[in-house]
């Protein structure tokens, strides 16, 4: 077994990859999608608490009839777990979930048209990391932007960029034991995006 020798790659892996591997991802995304119509909203919520999607689907009663999650519905899901989130306008939370707005001819994060709202996407957030169900794992924001975002832009050719529509911050004093354990395991701090 090779020991840590301090090379640039090994320092990067030690600092970034090991904490990511310690964060649990929902293991049942495909099953929850097939059984309940779950998508990015419930999956990101589950990831924020390191739980499986089927465990949290009762917080999203609109599924499968209406398979989308508004900001108000996401706040209600947190309230069902006794957590009062702080809504952040156009910024990532340090711990919680964020609604990404894909920009294009339909508008940006300030536009409330149905066309703009149809081009949003929930992600889980823990410090410097993003959980995206399309990737199936936690990854640094820069990696998400380089690898996952282009998949959306390829799917919808009119996408010209992205921004944070809103973030829902889990206050540290209200964070559940799973969130506190995750922070302790990763040692990641909040990052200003």
Secondary structure by P-SEA (a helix, b strand, c coil): cccccccaaaaaaaacaaaaaaccccccaaaaaaaccccaaaaaaaaaacccccccccccccccccccccaaaaaaaaaaaccbbbbbcccccccbbbbbbbcccccccccccaaaaaabbbbbbcccbbbbccccccccaaaaaaccaaaaaaaccccccccccbbbbcccccccaaaaaaaaaaccccccc
